Amino acid sequence: MKLLSVLALLALSTAQAIIAMPATAQSVAAEQTVTFTVDNMTCALCPVTVKRAMEGVAGVRAVEIDFDARTATVIFDTASTNAEAIATASANAGYPARVPG
């Protein structure tokens, strides 16, 4: 009987702890992927510079450069940054970037 009471109390306290947990869905940021057209990439070192400039923006998670297509595909956290900030970072490095459209 005593064991049953202890188990009931344990189940009740566990249920209360679960109910009191904050909603984690609200704290999960959205991720977005944007492909930019990048101007002025003329040599093999240009993609390295563009990639470093874009990766330097807080919230950027990944940058993939396609030198032949003159594009940069960027995955970023929308709670931390946006496409305009990433394009500005690239432009400040000498490589204007824009979302085709």
Backbone bond lengths (Angstrom), bond angles and torsions (degrees), N, CA, C in turn:
res aa  C-N    CA-C-N  psi(-1)  N-CA   C-N-CA  omega(-1)  CA-C   N-CA-C  phi
1 M - - - 1.432 - - 1.533 110.70 -
2 K 1.342 115.38 -43.16 1.451 119.79 179.76 1.529 110.51 -62.67
3 L 1.316 117.81 -40.37 1.466 122.43 178.21 1.517 110.92 -62.24
4 L 1.301 116.58 -39.12 1.460 121.24 178.49 1.529 110.94 -63.86
5 S 1.311 117.70 -40.40 1.470 122.07 178.02 1.523 110.84 -64.50
6 V 1.323 116.74 -42.40 1.466 121.49 179.74 1.524 109.81 -64.03
7 L 1.317 117.60 -42.83 1.458 121.23 179.24 1.524 111.32 -65.18
8 A 1.328 116.58 -38.07 1.463 120.28 178.62 1.519 110.52 -65.22
9 L 1.327 117.51 -42.52 1.467 121.61 178.13 1.532 110.84 -64.84
10 L 1.310 115.82 -40.97 1.464 120.17 178.63 1.522 110.90 -63.49
11 A 1.306 117.96 -42.87 1.466 121.77 178.75 1.521 110.43 -64.07
12 L 1.323 117.48 -40.95 1.459 121.72 -179.85 1.526 110.90 -65.55
13 S 1.316 117.99 -44.37 1.465 120.45 -179.21 1.525 110.96 -68.24
14 T 1.325 117.91 -34.13 1.463 121.06 176.71 1.519 110.64 -66.59
15 A 1.320 116.69 -42.56 1.462 120.89 179.04 1.526 110.47 -63.91
16 Q 1.312 118.35 -39.81 1.464 121.90 178.41 1.527 110.72 -65.59
17 A 1.328 117.37 -39.12 1.461 120.93 179.20 1.525 110.88 -65.53
18 I 1.306 117.16 -38.68 1.464 121.02 179.21 1.527 110.17 -66.97
19 I 1.328 117.24 -42.13 1.463 121.30 179.31 1.522 110.69 -64.17
20 A 1.325 117.91 -35.21 1.466 122.24 -176.91 1.529 113.32 -78.69
21 M 1.320 118.47 -9.63 1.461 121.15 -179.21 1.526 110.78 -65.39
22 P 1.347 116.38 140.13 1.468 118.58 177.33 1.524 110.90 -70.27
23 A 1.299 115.86 153.88 1.467 120.98 178.35 1.519 108.70 -71.02
24 T 1.312 117.26 115.26 1.462 120.51 -178.17 1.516 112.10 -80.28
25 A 1.317 118.05 -17.77 1.461 120.34 -179.05 1.521 111.04 -63.70
26 Q 1.323 117.08 -30.87 1.449 120.28 -179.75 1.520 111.65 -71.13
27 S 1.334 117.26 -28.82 1.459 120.16 -176.85 1.534 112.49 -87.56
28 V 1.309 117.35 -6.07 1.455 120.51 178.93 1.530 108.89 -83.76
29 A 1.325 115.42 120.11 1.465 120.26 -178.50 1.527 110.24 -82.29
30 A 1.298 114.57 153.93 1.458 120.04 177.94 1.522 109.49 -82.24
31 E 1.287 115.20 145.40 1.460 121.63 177.87 1.524 107.73 -109.28
32 Q 1.322 115.83 139.20 1.461 120.44 -179.63 1.519 108.65 -130.04
33 T 1.328 115.95 147.55 1.459 122.25 175.21 1.520 108.24 -118.16
34 V 1.336 115.89 127.21 1.460 121.69 179.47 1.522 108.19 -129.79
35 T 1.319 116.49 137.65 1.461 121.57 174.25 1.516 108.55 -106.67
36 F 1.325 115.19 119.79 1.457 123.18 -179.33 1.525 110.10 -98.93
37 T 1.320 117.11 146.58 1.461 121.98 166.22 1.523 105.12 -89.81
38 V 1.325 116.48 131.68 1.467 120.74 -175.29 1.524 109.72 -117.50
39 D 1.324 116.24 123.68 1.467 122.24 178.67 1.528 111.05 -87.10
40 N 1.316 115.46 160.45 1.465 124.84 172.58 1.527 115.07 74.29
41 M 1.320 119.77 8.43 1.469 119.88 176.30 1.521 107.78 -81.58
42 T 1.323 116.00 106.69 1.458 120.59 -174.64 1.528 114.17 -120.98
43 C 1.335 117.16 -12.54 1.465 118.51 -178.07 1.522 110.33 -138.18
44 A 1.301 116.36 174.83 1.461 121.75 -175.72 1.525 113.20 -66.70
45 L 1.330 118.59 -22.31 1.461 120.82 179.72 1.532 112.80 -85.46
46 C 1.302 117.55 -19.12 1.469 120.98 -178.83 1.531 112.62 -57.22
47 P 1.324 119.21 -45.69 1.468 119.16 179.90 1.536 112.97 -60.40
48 V 1.322 116.79 -33.05 1.464 120.37 178.52 1.526 109.99 -63.88
49 T 1.322 116.12 -44.09 1.461 121.12 179.76 1.521 111.23 -64.92
50 V 1.323 116.82 -44.52 1.466 120.95 179.36 1.524 110.03 -62.07
51 K 1.318 116.82 -45.84 1.466 121.25 -178.95 1.525 110.78 -60.59
52 R 1.319 117.11 -46.27 1.475 120.28 179.67 1.521 111.49 -63.18
53 A 1.325 117.07 -40.56 1.470 120.27 179.87 1.524 110.41 -63.16
54 M 1.315 116.81 -45.05 1.463 120.35 -178.34 1.522 111.42 -70.58
55 E 1.323 117.54 -39.16 1.465 121.02 178.63 1.525 111.70 -66.47
56 G 1.326 117.08 -20.80 1.460 121.12 179.30 1.521 113.67 -74.63
57 V 1.308 117.83 -9.17 1.463 121.93 178.73 1.528 108.38 -82.26
58 A 1.326 116.36 125.02 1.465 120.53 178.85 1.524 109.79 -58.55
59 G 1.324 115.76 131.45 1.460 120.81 179.86 1.514 113.95 101.66
60 V 1.335 117.12 -13.51 1.467 119.96 177.40 1.523 107.86 -76.67
61 R 1.320 115.66 127.44 1.467 120.38 -177.26 1.520 112.92 -100.82
62 A 1.340 117.07 -31.84 1.466 119.95 -179.11 1.520 109.24 -158.15
63 V 1.337 114.93 145.97 1.464 121.63 176.46 1.517 107.80 -134.41
64 E 1.317 116.26 128.22 1.465 122.42 176.78 1.518 107.56 -122.37
65 I 1.330 116.47 121.57 1.464 121.89 -178.40 1.527 109.44 -102.08
66 D 1.329 115.94 135.05 1.458 121.87 172.55 1.531 106.60 -115.96
67 F 1.339 114.69 98.33 1.469 120.22 -175.74 1.528 111.42 -61.04
68 D 1.330 117.21 -43.40 1.466 120.70 -177.87 1.526 112.28 -62.28
69 A 1.320 116.44 -39.81 1.470 120.52 -179.32 1.530 111.56 -87.20
70 R 1.337 116.51 -10.43 1.482 122.20 -177.17 1.529 110.62 59.44
71 T 1.346 115.31 47.81 1.460 120.70 179.45 1.523 110.85 -130.38
72 A 1.330 114.17 159.75 1.461 121.95 173.06 1.525 107.19 -133.70
73 T 1.313 116.27 123.46 1.450 121.33 177.17 1.518 107.35 -102.54
74 V 1.333 114.96 123.61 1.461 120.74 -172.22 1.527 109.77 -123.56
75 I 1.324 115.50 132.86 1.459 122.44 173.04 1.523 106.05 -106.72
76 F 1.346 115.95 127.27 1.462 118.92 -177.55 1.514 111.74 -144.66
77 D 1.318 114.40 162.03 1.454 124.26 179.13 1.525 107.68 -87.80
78 T 1.327 117.03 116.65 1.467 120.70 -176.04 1.527 113.23 -69.65
79 A 1.317 117.56 -15.43 1.463 120.16 176.62 1.527 110.96 -78.32
80 S 1.341 116.58 -18.54 1.460 120.68 -176.25 1.519 113.86 -106.69
81 T 1.327 117.51 -29.04 1.465 119.81 -175.52 1.516 110.39 -154.58
82 N 1.327 115.50 -178.13 1.462 120.91 178.15 1.525 109.15 -146.63
83 A 1.323 116.38 173.03 1.468 121.44 -176.40 1.524 111.62 -61.83
84 E 1.322 117.11 -36.11 1.464 120.48 -178.68 1.526 111.42 -63.61
85 A 1.329 117.28 -41.61 1.463 120.84 179.58 1.526 111.29 -64.99
86 I 1.315 116.59 -37.29 1.461 121.31 179.35 1.528 109.67 -69.14
87 A 1.330 116.75 -43.22 1.469 121.13 177.70 1.525 110.70 -62.24
88 T 1.309 116.92 -39.48 1.469 121.14 178.72 1.525 110.98 -64.01
89 A 1.317 117.26 -42.02 1.470 120.69 178.72 1.524 110.58 -61.22
90 S 1.322 116.53 -41.07 1.463 120.40 178.37 1.532 110.53 -66.36
91 A 1.314 116.80 -44.24 1.468 121.43 179.33 1.538 110.69 -62.28
92 N 1.331 116.86 -39.55 1.459 120.49 178.67 1.528 112.09 -64.86
93 A 1.323 116.59 -22.91 1.466 120.94 176.71 1.520 111.56 -88.39
94 G 1.347 116.63 -0.68 1.459 120.62 177.43 1.515 114.70 101.25
95 Y 1.319 116.05 8.82 1.466 120.93 -176.54 1.528 109.62 -129.41
96 P 1.330 117.82 86.28 1.462 120.02 179.74 1.526 111.20 -55.89
97 A 1.324 114.83 132.37 1.472 120.75 -179.68 1.512 108.58 -122.98
98 R 1.322 115.52 143.70 1.461 120.30 178.63 1.531 109.16 -146.08
99 V 1.312 113.86 152.78 1.456 119.41 176.01 1.518 106.76 -83.82
100 P 1.349 117.49 121.13 1.466 118.82 -179.91 1.523 110.65 -61.72
101 G 1.304 114.67 143.90 1.455 114.45 179.19 1.456 115.00 178.86
